[in-house]
């Protein structure tokens, strides 16, 4: 019996995916529920499990864009499993008809001088400022095709020795969608960034005092910076609700909850899973949820639902050593907070110079909906909560706030 495997719907509104990687070869014997492919949607990378055991015949190539519901492989469920785990024989395919064997009616063919580009190729080369004499054509009679022109790279000076190889790799659907959204955010929003700095001494003091007890009490869960920043952000969003809203045509949509998107780095690139109702979570709850989502992103198990929604984003470039940045808004949200690395710097404290661990923070916001007063006030509220967490985040009772 031949089972046709079709692309399942990875989520609402997704109509097409891309075959990122086949994890099996044509003719392999696969077990039911075995991961046979990784597919990219515009929101996440997902594994495709085999729906039955048998010998597989692939019906799509890596890099192919396939519609949801399209057949991507056949599984011969009647095939016996090879003895000793040896590879199964490849499924015999019908012979392919070579292009040159197909006889078409004769048509008038335009001829070109050897090495001359076609009109479309010539236009591309002119735009790239590349001479046709620098290109080896692959078309009939050495003609330079449109594909030759598209793949041509302008000269980059006289070689100085060493390797000068290039590699052309198609971006994944997820990466292309991220790129599209970032460009849209720059082009479709009135984005501005405001900056401030935070003295991290108070947070470091609390973490140093309670992190070991916190870890023991909460089964190895670490007390990191993200819970402090998330709690500070949810408090500031309540004080400045315009930052927790978004544009919808001519309307402003405001939220009375804080779903905080946390940018994390995964094997497939940047992921932005969402901590739901972060305003209701304790320090332990925030740390536990961020850890859960980060592990799912690392293991490639993140889903579309994990990344859907979000009313505000926090991104931490400091883990990579960034001192300062202007983070790009995560549309359709109106604000994003950028964290950076912590550097000991001399600052003035009560008229004296002291050295403290300092972090620059940045708020990028959509000026169409958030005015300067709200943006600056929001960032100052984040700063004051981080510099006085005992009062603003812990009600002067850190052991209770940390559930110790």
C-alpha positions in Angstrom: 0.0 0.0 0.0 1.3 3.4 -0.9 0.7 6.2 1.6 0.7 9.7 0.3 2.2 12.1 2.9 0.9 15.7 2.6 2.2 18.8 4.2 0.1 19.5 7.4 -0.9 23.0 8.4 1.7 24.3 10.8 -0.7 27.1 12.0 -3.4 29.5 11.1 -2.9 31.7 8.0 0.1 29.7 6.8 -0.5 28.4 3.3 3.0 27.5 2.2 6.2 26.0 3.6 9.6 25.2 2.3 11.5 21.9 2.5 14.5 23.0 4.5 16.3 19.6 4.9 15.4 16.0 4.1 16.6 13.9 7.1 16.3 10.7 5.0 17.3 9.6 1.5 15.1 8.4 -1.3 14.6 4.7 -0.8 15.3 4.6 2.9 13.2 2.6 5.3 11.6 4.9 7.8 9.8 4.2 11.1 6.4 5.7 12.0 6.8 9.0 13.8 10.5 9.2 12.7 11.5 12.8 11.7 12.0 12.7 8.0 12.3 16.4 7.1 12.6 19.9 8.5 10.2 22.4 6.9 10.3 26.2 7.2 7.3 28.4 7.4 7.4 32.2 7.7 7.1 31.8 11.4 9.0 28.7 12.5 11.0 25.6 11.5 9.1 22.4 12.2 9.9 18.7 11.9 7.8 16.5 9.7 7.2 13.0 11.2 6.6 9.9 9.1 2.9 8.9 9.2 3.7 5.2 8.8 6.6 2.7 8.5 7.9 1.7 5.1 10.2 2.7 2.2 10.0 6.4 1.3 10.0 8.0 -2.1 10.7 11.7 -2.0 8.4 13.9 -4.2 10.0 17.3 -3.4 13.5 18.7 -3.4 15.2 20.7 -0.6 14.4 24.3 -1.1 11.1 23.7 -2.8 8.2 25.8 -1.7 5.2 23.5 -1.3 1.6 24.3 -0.4 -0.1 23.0 2.7 -1.8 19.8 1.7 0.6 19.1 -1.2 2.1 15.5 -1.4 5.8 15.6 -0.5 6.6 11.9 -0.4 5.2 8.4 -0.7 5.7 5.6 1.9 5.4 2.0 0.7 3.9 0.5 3.9 4.0 -3.0 2.4 7.7 -3.0 2.2 9.6 -5.2 4.7 12.2 -3.7 7.0 15.7 -4.6 5.8 17.4 -7.3 7.9 20.1 -6.0 10.3 19.2 -2.4 9.6 20.9 -2.4 6.2 19.7 0.3 3.9 16.7 -0.6 1.9 17.0 -0.7 -1.9 16.1 2.5 -3.6 12.6 2.5 -5.0 12.8 2.1 -8.8 11.6 5.2 -10.6 10.1 5.5 -14.0 12.8 6.6 -16.5 12.9 10.4 -16.9 12.5 11.8 -20.3 15.5 14.0 -21.1 14.8 17.4 -22.4 16.6 16.9 -25.6 14.4 13.8 -26.4 11.3 16.0 -26.4 10.6 17.0 -30.0 8.9 20.3 -30.3 7.7 22.1 -33.4 10.4 24.2 -35.0 10.4 27.8 -34.1 12.3 30.8 -35.3 15.4 31.0 -33.1 17.2 34.3 -32.5 20.9 33.9 -32.7 23.6 35.7 -30.7 27.3 36.2 -31.3 29.5 33.9 -29.2 29.6 35.3 -25.6 27.0 37.9 -26.3 24.3 38.4 -23.6 20.6 38.2 -24.3 18.8 41.5 -23.9 17.6 40.7 -20.4 21.1 39.5 -19.4 22.6 42.7 -20.9 20.3 44.8 -18.8 21.2 43.0 -15.6 25.0 43.3 -16.3 24.6 47.0 -17.0 22.9 47.5 -13.7 25.7 45.6 -12.0 28.4 47.5 -14.0 29.9 44.2 -15.2 31.4 43.8 -18.7 30.1 40.8 -20.8 33.7 40.0 -21.6 34.2 39.0 -17.9 31.4 36.4 -18.0 31.5 32.9 -19.4 28.1 32.2 -20.9 26.5 28.8 -20.4 23.8 29.2 -23.1 23.8 27.9 -26.6 27.0 28.9 -28.5 28.4 30.5 -25.3 25.5 32.9 -25.0 25.3 34.7 -21.6 21.9 33.8 -20.1 19.8 35.8 -17.7 20.8 33.3 -15.0 24.5 33.8 -15.8 24.0 37.6 -15.4 22.0 37.2 -12.2 24.8 35.0 -10.6 27.6 37.3 -11.8 29.5 39.1 -9.1 31.3 42.5 -9.8 35.1 42.4 -9.7 36.5 43.3 -6.3 40.0 44.6 -7.2 43.2 42.8 -8.0 43.6 39.5 -6.2 46.3 39.6 -3.5 46.6 35.9 -2.8 44.7 33.6 -0.6 41.3 32.1 -1.0 38.7 34.2 -2.9 35.9 31.7 -3.1 32.2 32.7 -2.7 29.2 30.8 -1.7 25.6 31.4 -2.8 23.1 30.1 -0.3 19.3 30.6 -0.4 17.9 32.0 2.8 15.4 29.9 4.7 11.8 30.9 4.5 11.9 31.9 8.2 15.0 34.2 7.6 13.4 35.7 4.5 10.2 36.5 6.5 12.3 38.0 9.3 14.1 40.2 6.8 10.8 41.2 5.2 9.3 42.2 8.6 12.4 44.2 9.6 12.4 46.2 6.4 8.7 46.8 6.8 9.2 48.0 10.4 11.8 50.5 9.1 9.7 51.7 6.2 6.2 51.7 7.7 6.8 53.1 11.2 8.0 56.4 12.5 10.7 54.7 14.6 12.8 56.6 17.1 15.2 55.4 19.8 15.8 56.9 23.2 18.6 55.9 25.6 19.4 55.7 29.3 21.8 53.9 31.6 21.2 51.7 34.6 23.3 51.2 37.7 23.2 47.4 38.1 24.7 47.4 41.6 21.3 46.9 43.5 20.3 43.9 41.3 23.7 42.3 41.6 23.5 42.7 45.4 20.2 40.9 45.5 21.3 38.2 43.1 24.5 37.5 45.0 22.6 37.3 48.3 19.7 35.1 47.2 20.7 33.3 43.9 22.0 30.1 45.7 18.9 29.9 47.9 16.7 30.6 44.9 18.3 27.8 42.9 17.9 25.2 45.7 14.3 26.2 46.5 13.2 26.2 42.8 14.8 23.0 41.5 17.9 24.4 39.9 16.2 27.5 38.4 18.6 30.4 38.1 17.9 33.9 39.2 18.9 35.9 36.2 18.6 39.5 34.9 15.6 38.8 32.7 13.1 38.4 35.5 14.1 41.8 36.9 13.8 43.5 33.5 10.6 41.7 32.7 9.0 42.8 36.0 10.4 46.4 35.5 8.9 46.5 32.0 5.4 45.2 33.0 5.3 47.9 35.7 6.3 50.6 33.3 3.7 49.4 30.7 1.0 49.9 33.4 2.3 53.5 34.0 2.6 54.3 30.3 -0.1 52.2 28.5 0.5 53.8 25.1 3.8 51.8 24.9 1.7 48.7 25.3 -0.5 49.4 22.3 -0.3 49.2 18.5 -1.6 50.7 15.3 -4.4 49.1 13.4 -5.2 51.3 10.4 -6.6 54.5 11.8 -7.2 53.0 15.3 -5.1 52.5 18.4 -5.4 49.0 20.0 -4.5 49.1 23.7 -4.0 46.0 25.8 -4.7 45.6 29.6 -2.3 42.7 29.7 1.5 42.4 29.0 2.5 39.5 26.7 6.3 40.0 26.5 8.2 38.7 23.5 11.7 37.6 24.5 14.2 37.5 21.7 16.4 34.4 21.9 19.0 32.9 19.6 18.1 29.4 18.2 19.8 27.1 15.7 17.7 28.5 12.9 18.3 32.1 13.9 16.4 34.7 15.9 13.3 33.5 17.6 10.9 35.7 19.6 8.7 33.4 21.9 6.1 35.1 24.1 5.8 35.1 27.9 2.0 35.4 28.3 0.5 37.6 31.0 3.9 38.5 32.3 2.4 41.1 34.6 0.8 38.3 36.7 4.0 36.2 37.0 6.4 36.1 40.0 10.2 36.2 39.6 10.2 32.4 39.7 7.3 32.3 37.1 9.2 34.6 34.7 12.5 32.7 35.0 10.7 29.3 34.6 8.8 30.4 31.5 11.9 32.0 29.8 13.9 28.9 30.5 11.2 26.7 29.0 10.9 28.7 25.8 14.7 29.1 25.4 15.1 25.3 25.6 12.3 24.7 23.1 14.0 27.2 20.7 17.4 25.6 21.2 16.0 22.1 20.6 14.1 23.2 17.5 10.7 22.5 19.2 9.4 26.1 19.2 5.9 26.4 17.6 4.0 29.1 15.8 1.7 29.4 18.8 4.8 30.1 21.1 5.7 33.1 18.9 2.2 34.4 18.1 1.1 37.7 19.6 3.2 39.7 22.0 2.5 43.3 23.0 6.1 44.4 23.7 9.6 42.9 23.1 12.8 42.7 25.2 16.1 41.8 23.4 19.4 41.3 25.0 22.3 42.1 22.8 24.6 42.2 25.8 25.0 38.4 25.9 27.0 38.9 22.6 29.0 41.8 23.9 27.0 44.7 22.4 27.6 48.0 24.2 24.8 50.0 22.5 22.3 49.5 19.7 19.1 50.8 18.2 16.8 47.7 18.3 14.2 47.4 15.5 10.5 47.3 16.5 8.9 43.9 16.2 5.7 44.7 14.2 2.9 45.2 14.8 4.1 46.2 18.3 5.0 49.7 19.1 8.0 49.3 21.4 11.1 47.2 22.0 13.6 47.5 24.9 17.3 46.7 24.1 19.6 45.5 26.9 23.4 45.6 26.5 26.5 44.4 28.2 27.4 45.4 31.7 30.7 47.4 32.1 32.2 48.8 35.2 32.5 52.5 34.7 33.2 55.5 37.0 30.1 57.5 37.7 29.3 60.4 40.1 27.4 59.3 43.2 26.5 62.1 45.8 29.4 64.2 44.5 32.0 61.4 44.5 33.4 59.3 41.7 32.6 55.6 42.2 33.0 52.6 40.0 29.7 50.6 39.3 28.5 48.0 36.9 26.6 50.0 34.3 24.3 49.0 31.4 23.0 51.2 28.6 19.4 50.5 27.7 17.5 51.6 24.6 13.9 52.0 23.8 12.9 52.0 20.1 9.3 53.1 19.6 6.7 54.1 17.0 6.3 57.8 17.2 2.9 57.6 15.4 1.4 56.3 18.6 3.9 57.0 21.3 5.0 60.6 22.1 8.3 61.7 23.5 6.9 62.2 27.0 5.6 58.6 27.1 8.8 57.1 25.6 11.2 58.9 27.9 8.9 58.4 30.9 8.6 54.7 30.2 12.4 54.3 30.0 12.9 56.3 33.2 10.3 54.1 35.0 12.3 51.0 33.9 15.5 52.6 35.1 14.1 53.5 38.5 12.7 50.0 39.1 16.0 48.4 38.2 18.0 50.8 40.4 15.6 50.3 43.3 14.1 46.8 42.9 13.5 46.4 46.6 10.9 49.2 46.6 9.4 49.0 43.1 9.5 45.3 42.4 9.7 43.5 45.7 7.7 45.6 48.2 10.8 45.7 50.4 10.5 42.0 51.0 12.9 40.2 48.6 12.5 36.7 50.3 8.7 36.9 49.7 9.1 38.2 46.2 11.5 35.4 45.4 9.2 32.9 47.1 12.0 31.8 49.5 
